[in-house]
Amino acid sequence: MSKTANAEPNLIRNFCIIAHIDHGKSTLADRLLEMTGAVADRDKQAQILDSMDLERERGITIKAQTATVDYLAKDGKIYTLNLIDTPGHVDFTYEVSRSLTACEGALLVVDATQGVEAQTVANVYLAADNNVEVLPVINKADLPSADYERVCIQIEEELAIDTTHAIKCSAKTGMGVPDILEAIIHNIPAPVDTREQPLRALIFDSWFDTYQGVIVLVRVVDGQVKTGDQIKMKHSNKVFEVQKLGIMCVKAFPRDSLSAGEVGYIIANVKDVKDSRVGDTICHANSEVDALPGFKKAKQMVFAGIFPVETNHYESLKDALAKLTLNDSSLSYEPETSVALGFGFRCGFLGLLHMEIIQERLEREYNMNVIFTAPTCVYIVETTKGEELKVDNPANLPPPTSIAKFSEPVVKATFHMPQEHLGTVMSLLVERRGVQTKMEYLSQSRVMLQYELPLNEMVFDFFDRLKSISRGYASMDYEFLCYKESDLVKLDILVNGEALDALSCIVHRSNSFERGRLLVKKLRGVIPRQQFEVALQAAIGSKIIARETLSAMRKDVTAKCYGGDISRKRKLLDKQKEGKKRMKQVGSVEIPQEAFMAILNLSDVE
Ligand SMILES: Nc1nc2c(ncn2[C@@H]2O[C@H](COP(=O)(O)OP(=O)(O)OP(=O)(O)O)[C@@H](O)[C@H]2O)c(=O)[nH]1
């Protein structure tokens, strides 16, 4: 086993697995590790590469991780395979692209029962941009509805990838997996031997470890790095000394050096993940080499307020956020004050899924009881005085009279779906102010649509609607396109005559009346009745556009148990107390978490 010695470049294969979500990427990664003996069966956890509990539960890979394994090929040689697992969701596209840059090849996993989907296409484009050799693998061949031939035709037609050597496999049963290992050896190029050149290593993942500080995963592109070396991060321009380095093979294996073509970890007393961002280049401290191309700072697309339910938990929330950002350089936070909710934080996320993950981690890992306000995107406002403001919080919007120009972010969204759902998906897109830029029949039964779509509309319950109207068959991918001027207004919600800043949102004028009407209706359903009457109103500026009344009532949860069983009564009261925890006392009215998110899902209100 070559865990202690550097591998010869011609015996190394660096590859990752790309796939649409749920097509079996993690299952295949596990199977490859198992078949190369990296893990004994008894050590096998549900999914080895998804290390965080949360990921295992949600079945989503959040952070790219890697594993080095040795493989005795049929030609009798032992190869070092570096498998880089990549995140599968649109929010993490940048990380996928960096992982691809670290590889010479990619296994393109396509579910034999589903075929090519939006993210399959997006990932193939990313691979092409990075000159990565793509090997098609048609997975889930064990399922009766698997249609290998149809999927091969689709891959040829829609992706222009030759499927002569496509491999039929089942990551679940292991069928076809040995062929994949041989194909990796024969079809993915070995790294170029640049061991004699000055050091350049690409960071494709980094995270904070309480004991070791920041751990970075790198692909050494040129030269060699040794323990004790002084290294510099090109973009953060900081110098560190390499304390430890090595390779990852489910566990870490220390080494003295890593050389060109290899993939491994470096620990260098880095304290902040922001100093070792994904995409940055590591070189020797005194070296003048150019940075590797493609560095980008992850861009936050949505923002939301996070407030502790109990005001005295502000400091612990701050600590929890500080710890989360140690590991996640794409999460940002800064203090925010809301008239209604008090002191909290305005946080920036890569996308809606990223936000959901942070919400769950705060609750689960840090035991925080928090209120999230509805997410918004970043608007650009030009004031009548000629100033340009970036607004990520409706509460910070200047008064309408001083707004000269209001612009919103627009994304380029690509959809793939069976033809029978075309009509409903198109009407949803029209309703969401989408502008069609392309429509293509990929085959007789599958269609691709391309739209310019305001991000503002995607924030409002778009993914769920798309899924439900297409019965799960439409898939989408999106990327930021540009800012466009738009007729936007701030929709305020008044509770008993007082505007509740945390419930305000920015909407397009054309659907502001409808949204306002539905929102107050929905709020009437989610805010529990109080001991007095509560008026719920929607307003644009000083104009009230909708009103609902929440009639007074004391909610007696025990009313139903007429049997008088005291333990049952207690249980119900405890339950009510539990339910109250996630309520925020705003003025004299108690408002539950649900109310702050009500705007996101108005489709069930009539
Ligand atoms: N029948 C069958 N099911 C499979 C096979 N491969 C994966 N699955 C199942 O498909 C589901 C998704 O598999 P994952 O490996 O989590 O998919 P993924 O692409 O890694 O998904 P993300 O990590 O969320 O991007 C799981 O329920 C797997 O058990 C297969 O070959 N046959």
The ligand as an SDF file (V2000), in Angstrom:
LIG
                    3D

 32 34  0  0  0  0  0  0  0  0999 V2000
  -32.4800    0.4670   -6.4700 N   0  0  0  0  0  0  0  0  0  0  0  0
  -31.3990    1.2150   -6.4180 C   0  0  0  0  0  0  0  0  0  0  0  0
  -31.3760    2.2940   -5.6230 N   0  0  0  0  0  0  0  0  0  0  0  0
  -30.2540    3.0410   -5.5800 C   0  0  0  0  0  0  0  0  0  0  0  0
  -29.1070    2.7210   -6.3530 C   0  0  0  0  0  0  0  0  0  0  0  0
  -28.1820    3.6700   -6.1180 N   0  0  0  0  0  0  0  0  0  0  0  0
  -28.7020    4.5320   -5.2240 C   0  0  0  0  0  0  0  0  0  0  0  0
  -29.9500    4.1640   -4.8890 N   0  0  0  0  0  0  0  0  0  0  0  0
  -30.8800    4.8380   -3.9660 C   0  0  0  0  0  0  0  0  0  0  0  0
  -31.1880    6.1250   -4.4810 O   0  0  0  0  0  0  0  0  0  0  0  0
  -31.2830    7.0890   -3.4340 C   0  0  0  0  0  0  0  0  0  0  0  0
  -30.3280    8.2500   -3.6790 C   0  0  0  0  0  0  0  0  0  0  0  0
  -29.0030    7.7770   -3.6150 O   0  0  0  0  0  0  0  0  0  0  0  0
  -27.7890    8.6900   -3.1140 P   0  0  0  0  0  0  0  0  0  0  0  0
  -26.5650    7.8920   -3.2910 O   0  0  0  0  0  0  0  0  0  0  0  0
  -28.0620    9.2780   -1.7870 O   0  0  0  0  0  0  0  0  0  0  0  0
  -27.8900    9.8340   -4.2110 O   0  0  0  0  0  0  0  0  0  0  0  0
  -26.9760   11.1040   -4.4050 P   0  0  0  0  0  0  0  0  0  0  0  0
  -26.9240   11.3610   -5.8620 O   0  0  0  0  0  0  0  0  0  0  0  0
  -25.6970   10.9360   -3.6840 O   0  0  0  0  0  0  0  0  0  0  0  0
  -27.8250   12.2030   -3.7310 O   0  0  0  0  0  0  0  0  0  0  0  0
  -27.3050   13.5530   -3.0730 P   0  0  0  0  0  0  0  0  0  0  0  0
  -26.1670   13.2180   -2.1530 O   0  0  0  0  0  0  0  0  0  0  0  0
  -28.5120   13.9900   -2.3390 O   0  0  0  0  0  0  0  0  0  0  0  0
  -26.9200   14.4090   -4.2020 O   0  0  0  0  0  0  0  0  0  0  0  0
  -30.9970    6.3260   -2.1540 C   0  0  0  0  0  0  0  0  0  0  0  0
  -32.2310    5.9990   -1.5740 O   0  0  0  0  0  0  0  0  0  0  0  0
  -30.2420    5.0920   -2.6100 C   0  0  0  0  0  0  0  0  0  0  0  0
  -30.4360    4.0010   -1.7490 O   0  0  0  0  0  0  0  0  0  0  0  0
  -29.1760    1.5730   -7.1910 C   0  0  0  0  0  0  0  0  0  0  0  0
  -28.2530    1.1870   -7.9160 O   0  0  0  0  0  0  0  0  0  0  0  0
  -30.3350    0.8630   -7.1790 N   0  0  0  0  0  0  0  0  0  0  0  0
  1  2  1  0
  2  3  2  0
  2 32  1  0
  3  4  1  0
  4  5  2  0
  4  8  1  0
  5  6  1  0
  5 30  1  0
  6  7  2  0
  7  8  1  0
  8  9  1  0
  9 10  1  0
  9 28  1  0
 10 11  1  0
 11 12  1  0
 11 26  1  0
 12 13  1  0
 13 14  1  0
 14 15  2  0
 14 16  1  0
 14 17  1  0
 17 18  1  0
 18 19  2  0
 18 20  1  0
 18 21  1  0
 21 22  1  0
 22 23  2  0
 22 24  1  0
 22 25  1  0
 26 27  1  0
 26 28  1  0
 28 29  1  0
 30 31  2  0
 30 32  1  0
M  END
$$$$
